[in-house]
Amino acid sequence: MSEAHVARAHQFDTAEQQREAGTLGMWVFLATEILFFGGMFAVYTIYRSAYPDVFAIASRSLDIKWGTINTGVLICSSLTMAMAVYCSATGKQKWIAPFLILTIILGLAFLGIKSIEYYQKFAEHHIPGQAGFHLEGTDARSAQIFFCLYFAMTGLHALHMIIGIGIVSTIAYMAWKGKFTPAYNAPVEITGLYWHFVDIVWIFLYPLLYLIGRHLEH
């Protein structure tokens, strides 16, 4: 009995049909996620158009150093995830789990850096609704709109990162147990799609939140 046949669930006629169904299911899920994040991007666009100067000032209060480092961290995590998928497809089973573990470490590093940024905002009284909220150069009400969106968008992204780390951890354990072969590696590929989606969302969040109005800083 072939490895592909062993890995195939009973409701599918072939392993390829199972792979296509799983991949299609993930793409449909990601399409709903795009609609979800798209709504938040639309709200951001509306308020940025209404308060362009306020958003520029509030954006400059963010620590671009940490934002840039986090962008690099996520790009590296996409590379390690891609390498895990490549190894699963080419029979390099012993390298799947190490690359997935590296992906997890980079994901945790991203969340750690983001927690530092959140603490900085708390210390600077930039939490919406926080007593003593103040942003020099603009009024508190308008500035809080930016920070509401900042925490909502980055918080939702961080939640997806946490979920992704959980999924990747499960796949890494399965890889360590030798569950994946070139004939059956769909779970690794599907997990990779999810991880890359989360990374791509950040690639949009980074310039929208950190870079607007930077050229006016000096």
N, C-alpha and C positions, 0 to 999 in steps of 0.2 A: 504494500500500500504506500503510495507516494506521500511525501511530507505535505504537499498542497492539499491532498485529499483529507489527511488527518486534521489539518487546520480548518477545513471548510465546515461551516455550520450546516445543519441538516436542511435548512430552508433554501439553500442555494444549490443550483445545479452544478456550478463550477467555482473553483477558487477565484477565477477572474471576475465572475459575476459578483462574488462577495466583495472583492476589492473595489469594483466600480460602484457598488451600492454604498459602501462605507465612505468612499471619496465624495460621491454625490451628496450624501447626507451631511458631511462636514461643510461642503460648499454652500448648501442651503442654510445651514446654521450660521455660517459666516455672513451670508447675505442678510440675515435678520440682525446680526450684530452691526453690520454697516448701517442699516436703517436706524438702529438704536443710537450709535455714536453720531450718525448724521444729524439727528435731531438736536443733539447737544452742540454740534458745530454750527447748526443753523441759528440757534439761540445766541451763541458767541458772536456770530457775524452781525446779527441784528444789533446787539448791544455795543459792539465795537464801532459800528457805523454811527450809533447815537452818541457815544462818548469816546471819540478817538483820542483826544488828549489825555483823558483820565486813564484809559487803558494803556497808553504809552508810558505814562508815569508809573502806574502800578506794575507794569511788566518790568521796568528797570529796577524795581525793588526786589525782584527775584534774583537769586544767586546763579548767574549764568555759568559760573565755574562748575557747580554741581550738576546743573542741567546738561552741560556739554559732556561731562564725564559719564553721566548716566546714558547719554545717547551712544557714546562709544561702547559702554558695557553691553547695551542691548544689541548693537551691531555684532559684537563678538559672540554674543549668545546665539544669534542667528547663524553664525558660521559654525559653531559647535553643534547646533541642532542639525544643520545641513550635512555635516560630516557624519553624524549618527545615522541619518537617513541613507546616506551614500554607503556606509559600511553595512547597513542591514540589507541593502540591495545587491551588494557585491560579494557577500559571503564572509566579510571580515567581522564575524560575530564577537570576537574578543574585544573589539574597539567600540562596540555600540554603547555599552554601559558607561565606560569612561567619558565618552563625549556627552552622554546625557547627564552624567554627574557634573561635568564642567558647566553645562547649560543651567543646571539647578543652582550651582554656586554663583554664577553670574546673575541669575534672577534674584537670588537672595541679596547679592551686593546692590542691585538696583533698588530693592525695597529698603535696604539699610540707608542708602544715600537719600532716598525720598523721605525717610523718617527724619533724617537730619534737617532737611529743608522744612518739613512741617514744624519741627521744633523751633527753627529760626523764626518762622512766621508767628508762632505763638509768643516767642520772646519779644518780638518787635510789635506786638499787638496788632497783627494783621489778620486775625481770625474774624470773619464776619460775625457780628453780634457780640464780640468780646468787649468787655468793659475797657474803656480807654482806647478804642480803635482810633488810629490816627495815621494818615499818610500825608506827609508834607507836600505841599504844592497842589493839593486837590481836596475836594470835600469828601467827607467820610461816606456819605450815602452812595455816591457814584463809584467810589473806590471799592466798596464792599461788593458791588455787582461783579467786578472783575474777580475778586478773591472767592466769591461764591462759585463762579464758573471754574476758577483754577482748582479749587478743592474738589468740586464735583467731577470734573473731567479727569484730573490726575488720580483721584480716589477710585473712580470707576476703572480706570486703567490698571491701578495697583491691584484691585480685586481680581481682575482678569489674570494678572501676573500670578497671584496667589493660587488661583485655580489651576493655571498652567503648570506651576511648580508641582502641585499635587499630582497632576496627570503624568508629567514627565517622570516623577519619582516612581509611580506605578509601572510605567513602561521600562524604566531603568532596572527595576527589580525583575521584571519579566525577562529582560535582556540578559541579566546576570544569571538567571536560571536557564538560559539557552533556548528561550521560546521562539526566537525569530531566525528565519533562514531566508535566502533569496526567494524561495517559493512562498513564504508567508512573512511579510514585513509590513502589511497594510497598517497595523496600529502605530508603527513608528512614523510612517509617512503622514497619516492623518494627524497625529500629534504635532508633527512638524508644521503642517498647514496652520493649525491653531496658533502655535508659537510665533510663526512668522507674521500672522495677522496682528497679534498683540504688539509685536515690534513695529510694524508699519503704522499702527495707530499712534505710537509715540513719535514717529518721524513727522507726523502732522502736528502733534501737540507741541513739540519742542519749538518750532519757529513761531507758532501762533501765540504761545504763552511767554516765551523768553526773548524773542528777537524783535518783536514789533517796537518801532520807535527807538531802537538802539543807536541808529545813526544820528539821532538828535540829542544824544546824551551829553556830548561835549560842545 
